[in-house]
Amino acid sequence: MRTKYVLGVLLILGALGYMVFGGLGRNLVYFLTPSEYLQDQSRYQNRPVRLGGLVKEGTVRYDKDRLELRFTLTDGVAEVPVVHRGTPPGMFKEGQGVVVEGRFREGVFQGSNLLVKHSESYQAPKAGWTPEEVRKLIEEAK
């Protein structure tokens, strides 16, 4: 009788271990820089990854009719072309730090989600500030 309980517990632990670790490899999302991607391109083809870097100056092209955003992401050493479908976030601009979630297909990163790095400093308007002072604060935050 005791052997049945031990086997039952081992079976349950084995099933839990498989569920936790077996599905983990398929659900991992790697964070890469363009340089890391270019070192081992075949490893990341058609796999979900997060690609981080800066939007290269002069490369942003947005087609409002097709809702297609094209730009080049760089880490200062390497560059990767990115295509993102959808409206870019309001803070998206050239020279801005971004993280794009998506997949590499045929040498182009197909983005499905675009995250924009923003300023870490926050200053709330103080009581008695004029509308002009608040506008200036908002402009400085961009």
VENHUQUI-V198879 format. One record per residue. N is the residue number from 0. PHI is phi in degrees with one decimal (none if undefined). D_LAST is the distance of its C-alpha to the last C-alpha in whole Angstrom. Layout:
{{N:PHI:D_LAST} {N:PHI:D_LAST}}
This chain:
{{0:none:70} {1:-64.8:68} {2:-61.8:67} {3:-63.8:65} {4:-67.0:63} {5:-62.7:62} {6:-63.5:61} {7:-63.0:60} {8:-64.6:57} {9:-62.7:57} {10:-63.7:56} {11:-66.2:53} {12:-62.8:52} {13:-63.9:52} {14:-64.7:50} {15:-63.5:48} {16:-60.4:47} {17:-65.2:47} {18:-63.6:45} {19:-73.8:42} {20:-91.9:42} {21:-68.0:44} {22:-86.8:41} {23:-63.9:38} {24:-62.3:38} {25:-76.2:38} {26:-105.4:35} {27:-70.1:33} {28:-120.8:29} {29:-79.5:29} {30:-104.4:26} {31:-130.4:26} {32:-103.8:24} {33:-55.3:25} {34:-63.2:28} {35:-64.8:30} {36:-63.7:30} {37:-68.4:32} {38:-71.0:34} {39:-147.1:35} {40:-59.2:34} {41:-63.7:37} {42:-65.2:37} {43:-105.8:33} {44:-63.3:35} {45:58.1:34} {46:-114.0:33} {47:-69.5:30} {48:-142.2:27} {49:-113.2:24} {50:-108.2:23} {51:-117.8:20} {52:170.1:18} {53:-108.4:16} {54:-75.5:15} {55:-67.8:18} {56:-58.6:17} {57:79.8:19} {58:-110.7:20} {59:-79.3:18} {60:-131.0:20} {61:-125.2:20} {62:-100.2:23} {63:-65.9:22} {64:-69.5:26} {65:-95.1:26} {66:52.2:23} {67:-120.4:23} {68:-108.8:20} {69:-121.7:21} {70:-160.4:20} {71:-110.7:21} {72:-103.7:20} {73:-132.8:21} {74:-114.2:22} {75:93.6:23} {76:-116.3:26} {77:-121.8:26} {78:-132.1:25} {79:-135.0:25} {80:-73.5:25} {81:-126.3:23} {82:-123.1:24} {83:-127.1:22} {84:-99.2:23} {85:126.2:21} {86:-80.2:18} {87:-70.4:15} {88:-59.7:12} {89:-60.2:10} {90:-89.7:7} {91:-69.6:10} {92:-160.7:10} {93:-65.3:12} {94:79.7:12} {95:-87.1:10} {96:-76.8:13} {97:-138.1:14} {98:-125.9:18} {99:-115.6:20} {100:-94.4:23} {101:167.5:26} {102:-138.6:29} {103:-84.4:30} {104:-139.3:33} {105:56.2:34} {106:80.9:32} {107:-117.8:29} {108:-85.6:26} {109:-94.1:26} {110:-82.9:23} {111:-111.4:24} {112:-146.0:21} {113:-120.4:17} {114:-113.0:15} {115:-106.0:12} {116:-75.4:11} {117:-123.1:8} {118:-62.3:8} {119:-89.5:11} {120:-93.2:11} {121:-133.3:11} {122:-131.4:13} {123:-76.2:14} {124:-60.8:15} {125:-88.6:19} {126:-57.6:22} {127:92.8:23} {128:-68.3:19} {129:-80.3:19} {130:-56.7:17} {131:-65.4:16} {132:-66.4:15} {133:-67.7:13} {134:-60.0:11} {135:-62.2:10} {136:-61.0:9} {137:-66.1:7} {138:-63.0:5} {139:-66.6:5} {140:-73.7:4} {141:-75.2:0}}
